[in-house]
Amino acid sequence: MERIGIVGAGAGAAAASYAIGESAADVSVTVLEKSRGLCGRAATGRRGEVVYDYGANYVKADDDRVVDLLTETLSTDGLVDVADPVWTFDGEGEISPGRDADEHKWTYRQGLTQLAKRLFDRTDATIHRETRVERVVRDADAGTWKLEDAAGKIWGPYDALVLNPPAPQTADLLRSAAWEADRREPLVAAVDTVPYRRIWTGIFHYPFELEAPYYALVNADKNHEIGWIGREECKPGHVPDGESALVVQANHEWSVDRADEDPERNLAELAALTAGLLEDDRLTDPDWTDHRSWRYALPEDGVASEPLRRAESAGLYCVGDWIAGEGRVHAALRSGLEVGERVVLETPR
């Protein structure tokens, strides 16, 4: 039986696990995830009847294979398309009609985490949550891989290994790997160069409904403290009638400068900035809030393919949106699908 180990349970890992299961019957997949949740930065929060996507906002229809996956392969029960457009604003706070009135913006009534849940549900993968992998070990003689977690437990051996963490965390994991330096070091050097934007996110709930002709606002010139404001009430099933929930993402510089500040202070400042941008003083006083600081939110460039392919010849694969250098869910899904198929094709059986 072919044994596959996967580090991380993000969208890319879920797609890889699905593709592996679809391509081979005699295979065992083990997923080790450091958190309690699934789908990585495509994260969903819940409070009472309110559902909010506080990482990635939706899935775009920019990849035909991913479109088929969402609309044909997986169940469309609960799949929703945000009809309202995304508008823009500039550094001066000037709001303008947007660019994507006809584009698909998919999520689920239960939130984007449904993506990973539905993909994993179509596999026989065993998922171990709250299991942080700290070391990768290569047995060159056996041609297999093992993993060591934070508690010192050894997992494996695996015939192939798939790494799904963001590029900086993947580089850290590989840097300490027990593996031949001539393969490890070029891969670490390549992965370590991928730049990321940090995003501090605030979620603000209000017991009243906002009136606006758009679903979201994006800062087009990147000269405003706020980078994105999304209205979760525009997503069917996310917010009860008569209420509002805003997902406000600060820009990279603001997020870096305030990474270690008191969250309540950051929330108050973001609420004030939001109220100023939307010209609505009521927004300074939400009735509840949530927040998340995404250290590795969006990759801003891709990675050289040659070191990745050399690693794959030894049975080690990387997946994620950073492979394509595009911080989008569809990019992570496509990466996972392609890698999963290569794992089955290239791993000796």
C-alpha positions as CSV (number, residue, x, y, z in Angstrom):
1,M,0.0,0.0,0.0
2,E,1.2,3.5,-0.9
3,R,1.7,5.7,2.2
4,I,1.3,9.4,1.9
5,G,2.0,12.0,4.7
6,I,0.6,15.5,4.5
7,V,1.6,18.4,6.7
8,G,-1.2,20.9,7.1
9,A,-4.9,20.7,6.3
10,G,-5.4,23.8,4.2
11,A,-7.2,24.1,0.9
12,G,-4.2,22.8,-1.1
13,A,-3.8,19.8,1.2
14,A,-7.5,19.0,1.0
15,A,-7.3,19.1,-2.8
16,A,-4.2,17.0,-2.9
17,S,-5.8,14.4,-0.7
18,Y,-8.8,14.3,-2.9
19,A,-6.8,14.0,-6.1
20,I,-4.7,11.2,-4.5
21,G,-7.8,9.3,-3.6
22,E,-9.4,9.7,-7.0
23,S,-6.2,8.6,-8.8
24,A,-5.3,5.5,-6.7
25,A,-7.3,3.0,-4.7
26,D,-4.5,1.3,-2.8
27,V,-3.3,4.4,-0.8
28,S,-3.1,5.5,2.8
29,V,-3.2,9.3,3.5
30,T,-2.3,10.7,6.9
31,V,-2.8,14.5,7.5
32,L,-1.2,16.3,10.5
33,E,-2.7,19.7,11.2
34,K,-1.3,22.0,14.0
35,S,-4.7,23.7,14.7
36,R,-8.2,22.5,15.5
37,G,-9.6,23.6,12.2
38,L,-9.5,22.8,8.5
39,C,-8.8,24.9,5.4
40,G,-6.0,27.1,6.7
41,R,-6.4,30.8,5.7
42,A,-9.8,30.0,4.1
43,A,-11.1,30.3,7.7
44,T,-14.7,30.7,9.0
45,G,-15.9,32.0,12.3
46,R,-19.3,31.7,13.9
47,R,-21.0,33.6,16.7
48,G,-24.7,32.9,17.3
49,E,-26.4,32.9,14.0
50,V,-23.6,34.9,12.3
51,V,-21.1,33.2,10.0
52,Y,-18.1,35.1,8.7
53,D,-15.1,34.3,6.4
54,Y,-12.3,36.2,8.1
55,G,-9.3,34.9,6.0
56,A,-9.9,34.4,2.4
57,N,-13.2,36.0,1.3
58,Y,-14.4,33.8,-1.5
59,V,-13.4,31.6,-4.4
60,K,-13.1,33.3,-7.8
61,A,-14.0,31.6,-11.1
62,D,-10.4,32.0,-12.5
63,D,-9.6,28.4,-13.1
64,D,-11.9,26.0,-15.1
65,R,-10.8,23.0,-13.2
66,V,-11.6,24.6,-9.8
67,V,-15.0,25.8,-11.2
68,D,-15.8,22.2,-12.2
69,L,-14.7,21.0,-8.7
70,L,-17.1,23.4,-6.9
71,T,-20.1,23.3,-9.3
72,E,-20.0,19.7,-10.6
73,T,-17.9,17.4,-8.4
74,L,-18.7,18.6,-4.9
75,S,-22.2,18.9,-3.7
76,T,-23.6,22.4,-4.5
77,D,-25.9,22.2,-1.5
78,G,-25.2,25.4,0.5
79,L,-22.9,26.8,-2.2
80,V,-23.7,30.5,-2.7
81,D,-22.5,33.2,-5.1
82,V,-22.1,36.8,-3.9
83,A,-24.1,38.8,-6.3
84,D,-23.1,42.3,-5.2
85,P,-19.9,43.8,-6.8
86,V,-16.6,44.8,-5.3
87,W,-16.0,48.6,-5.5
88,T,-12.7,50.4,-4.9
89,F,-11.4,53.3,-2.9
90,D,-8.2,55.2,-2.9
91,G,-5.8,56.6,-0.3
92,E,-8.0,59.7,0.2
93,G,-11.0,57.5,0.9
94,E,-12.7,58.3,-2.4
95,I,-15.1,55.4,-3.2
96,S,-15.7,54.4,-6.9
97,P,-17.8,51.8,-8.7
98,G,-15.9,48.5,-9.1
99,R,-14.7,46.1,-11.6
100,D,-16.3,42.7,-11.1
101,A,-20.1,43.0,-11.2
102,D,-20.3,39.9,-13.3
103,E,-17.6,37.8,-11.6
104,H,-18.5,34.7,-9.5
105,K,-17.6,35.0,-5.8
106,W,-18.3,31.6,-4.2
107,T,-18.6,30.6,-0.6
108,Y,-20.9,28.4,1.4
109,R,-23.8,29.2,3.7
110,Q,-21.7,27.6,6.4
111,G,-18.5,29.4,5.3
112,L,-15.4,28.7,3.3
113,T,-14.1,26.0,5.6
114,Q,-16.7,23.8,3.9
115,L,-14.3,23.5,1.0
116,A,-11.7,21.4,2.9
117,K,-14.4,19.5,4.8
118,R,-16.2,18.4,1.6
119,L,-12.9,17.5,-0.1
120,F,-11.6,15.5,2.9
121,D,-15.1,13.8,3.2
122,R,-14.6,12.3,-0.2
123,T,-11.4,10.6,0.9
124,D,-10.3,8.0,3.3
125,A,-7.6,10.3,4.8
126,T,-6.9,10.2,8.5
127,I,-6.7,13.7,10.0
128,H,-4.9,14.3,13.3
129,R,-5.6,17.9,14.5
130,E,-3.6,19.8,17.1
131,T,-0.5,18.0,15.9
132,R,2.4,20.3,15.2
133,V,5.1,18.9,13.0
134,E,8.6,20.1,13.9
135,R,11.0,17.9,12.0
136,V,11.2,16.1,8.7
137,V,13.4,13.1,8.4
138,R,14.5,11.4,5.1
139,D,15.6,7.7,5.1
140,A,17.6,7.6,1.9
141,D,18.3,3.9,2.1
142,A,14.6,3.0,2.4
143,G,13.5,5.9,0.2
144,T,10.9,7.0,2.8
145,W,10.0,9.9,5.0
146,K,9.2,10.3,8.7
147,L,7.8,13.3,10.7
148,E,8.4,14.2,14.3
149,D,5.8,16.3,16.1
150,A,6.1,18.7,19.0
151,A,5.5,15.9,21.5
152,G,8.4,13.9,20.1
153,K,6.1,11.3,18.4
154,I,7.4,9.9,15.1
155,W,4.9,9.5,12.3
156,G,5.5,7.4,9.2
157,P,7.2,6.0,7.3
158,Y,5.7,7.6,4.2
159,D,6.5,6.9,0.6
160,A,5.8,10.5,-0.3
161,L,5.4,13.7,1.7
162,V,3.3,16.7,0.9
163,L,4.0,20.1,2.7
164,N,1.1,22.6,2.8
165,P,2.2,25.4,5.3
166,P,3.0,28.9,4.0
167,A,6.4,29.3,2.3
168,P,8.2,30.7,5.4
169,Q,7.0,27.9,7.6
170,T,7.8,25.3,5.0
171,A,11.3,26.8,4.7
172,D,11.7,26.6,8.5
173,L,10.6,23.0,8.5
174,L,12.9,22.0,5.7
175,R,15.9,24.0,7.1
176,S,16.1,21.5,10.0
177,A,15.3,18.5,8.0
178,A,17.5,15.4,8.2
179,W,17.9,15.2,4.4
180,E,20.7,15.3,1.9
181,A,22.1,18.9,1.8
182,D,22.4,19.0,-2.0
183,R,18.6,18.7,-2.3
184,R,17.5,20.4,0.9
185,E,19.5,23.6,0.6
186,P,18.5,24.7,-2.9
187,L,14.8,24.1,-2.0
188,V,15.1,26.0,1.3
189,A,16.8,28.9,-0.5
190,A,14.0,29.0,-3.2
191,V,11.1,28.7,-0.8
192,D,12.6,31.3,1.6
193,T,12.5,34.0,-1.0
194,V,8.7,34.1,-1.3
195,P,7.5,37.5,0.1
196,Y,4.3,37.7,2.1
197,R,1.9,40.5,3.2
198,R,0.8,40.5,6.8
199,I,-2.9,41.3,7.5
200,W,-4.5,42.2,10.8
201,T,-8.2,41.5,10.5
202,G,-11.1,42.8,12.6
203,I,-14.7,41.6,12.5
204,F,-17.4,44.0,13.6
205,H,-21.0,43.1,14.2
206,Y,-23.9,45.7,14.3
207,P,-27.5,45.2,15.3
208,F,-28.6,47.2,12.2
209,E,-28.4,46.8,8.5
210,L,-26.1,48.9,6.3
211,E,-27.3,50.2,2.9
212,A,-24.7,50.1,0.2
213,P,-24.6,49.1,-3.5
214,Y,-21.6,46.9,-3.1
215,Y,-20.5,43.7,-1.3
216,A,-17.0,44.9,-0.5
217,L,-14.5,47.7,-0.9
218,V,-10.8,47.2,-1.9
219,N,-8.1,49.8,-1.7
220,A,-6.9,50.0,-5.3
221,D,-3.8,52.2,-4.7
222,K,-2.7,50.6,-1.4
223,N,-2.3,54.0,0.2
224,H,-5.0,53.6,2.9
225,E,-4.7,52.0,6.3
226,I,-7.5,49.7,5.3
227,G,-7.0,47.2,2.5
228,W,-10.4,45.6,2.4
229,I,-13.9,45.8,3.9
230,G,-16.4,43.0,3.2
231,R,-20.1,42.9,4.1
232,E,-20.8,39.4,5.3
233,E,-24.6,40.1,5.1
234,C,-24.2,40.0,1.3
235,K,-23.4,36.3,1.6
236,P,-26.7,34.3,1.8
237,G,-27.0,32.6,5.2
238,H,-24.2,34.4,6.9
239,V,-26.0,37.2,8.8
240,P,-29.6,37.4,10.0
241,D,-31.9,40.1,8.4
242,G,-31.5,43.5,10.0
243,E,-27.9,43.0,11.1
244,S,-24.5,43.7,9.6
245,A,-21.1,42.1,10.0
246,L,-18.0,43.7,8.5
247,V,-14.7,42.0,7.9
248,V,-12.1,44.7,7.8
249,Q,-8.5,43.9,6.7
250,A,-5.8,46.4,7.4
251,N,-3.0,47.0,4.9
252,H,0.4,45.3,5.3
253,E,2.2,48.3,6.9
254,W,-0.5,49.0,9.5
255,S,-0.6,45.3,10.3
256,V,3.2,45.0,10.8
257,D,3.3,48.2,12.9
258,R,0.6,47.0,15.2
259,A,1.3,43.3,15.3
260,D,2.1,43.4,19.0
261,E,-0.4,46.0,20.1
262,D,-3.4,45.3,22.4
263,P,-6.1,43.8,20.1
264,E,-8.8,46.0,21.7
265,R,-6.8,49.1,20.7
266,N,-6.4,47.8,17.2
267,L,-10.1,47.0,16.9
268,A,-11.1,50.5,18.1
269,E,-8.7,52.1,15.6
270,L,-10.0,49.9,12.7
271,A,-13.6,50.7,13.6
272,A,-12.8,54.4,13.6
273,L,-11.1,54.1,10.2
274,T,-14.1,52.2,8.9
275,A,-16.5,54.7,10.2
276,G,-14.6,57.5,8.5
277,L,-14.3,55.7,5.2
278,L,-18.0,54.8,5.1
279,E,-19.0,58.2,6.7
280,D,-21.1,56.4,9.3
281,D,-20.3,57.2,13.0
282,R,-22.4,54.3,14.2
283,L,-19.6,52.0,13.0
284,T,-17.3,53.1,15.8
285,D,-19.5,51.1,18.3
286,P,-20.0,47.5,17.3
287,D,-21.9,45.3,19.7
288,W,-19.3,42.5,19.3
289,T,-16.0,41.9,17.6
290,D,-13.5,39.3,16.7
291,H,-10.0,39.5,15.3
292,R,-7.1,37.6,13.7
293,S,-3.6,38.5,12.8
294,W,-2.4,36.7,9.7
295,R,1.4,36.8,9.7
296,Y,1.5,35.0,6.4
297,A,-1.6,36.2,4.7
298,L,-0.9,36.7,1.0
299,P,2.1,35.6,-1.0
300,E,3.3,38.3,-3.4
301,D,5.5,36.2,-5.7
302,G,5.9,32.5,-6.7
303,V,8.8,30.1,-6.3
304,A,11.3,28.7,-8.8
305,S,10.1,25.4,-10.2
306,E,13.4,23.6,-10.6
307,P,14.2,23.1,-6.9
308,L,10.6,21.9,-6.4
309,R,10.9,19.3,-9.1
310,R,14.2,18.1,-7.8
311,A,12.5,17.6,-4.4
312,E,9.6,15.8,-6.0
313,S,12.0,13.2,-7.5
314,A,12.8,12.3,-3.9
315,G,9.1,12.1,-3.0
316,L,8.7,15.5,-1.3
317,Y,6.0,17.9,-2.7
318,C,4.9,21.4,-1.8
319,V,1.4,22.7,-2.3
320,G,-0.3,26.1,-1.7
321,D,-1.1,29.4,-3.3
322,W,2.5,30.5,-2.9
323,I,3.5,28.0,-5.6
324,A,1.7,30.2,-8.1
325,G,2.5,33.4,-6.3
326,E,-1.1,34.3,-6.1
327,G,-2.9,34.6,-2.8
328,R,-6.2,33.1,-4.0
329,V,-8.1,30.0,-2.9
330,H,-8.5,28.8,-6.5
331,A,-4.6,28.9,-6.8
332,A,-4.2,26.7,-3.7
333,L,-6.9,24.3,-4.9
334,R,-5.3,24.0,-8.4
335,S,-1.9,23.4,-6.8
336,G,-3.2,20.6,-4.7
337,L,-5.0,18.9,-7.5
338,E,-2.0,18.9,-9.7
339,V,0.4,17.8,-6.9
340,G,-1.9,15.0,-5.8
341,E,-2.0,13.5,-9.3
342,R,1.8,13.7,-9.6
343,V,2.2,12.0,-6.2
344,V,0.3,9.0,-7.4
345,L,2.0,9.0,-10.8
346,E,5.5,9.3,-9.6
347,T,5.6,7.4,-6.3
348,P,6.8,3.7,-6.7
349,R,4.1,1.2,-5.8
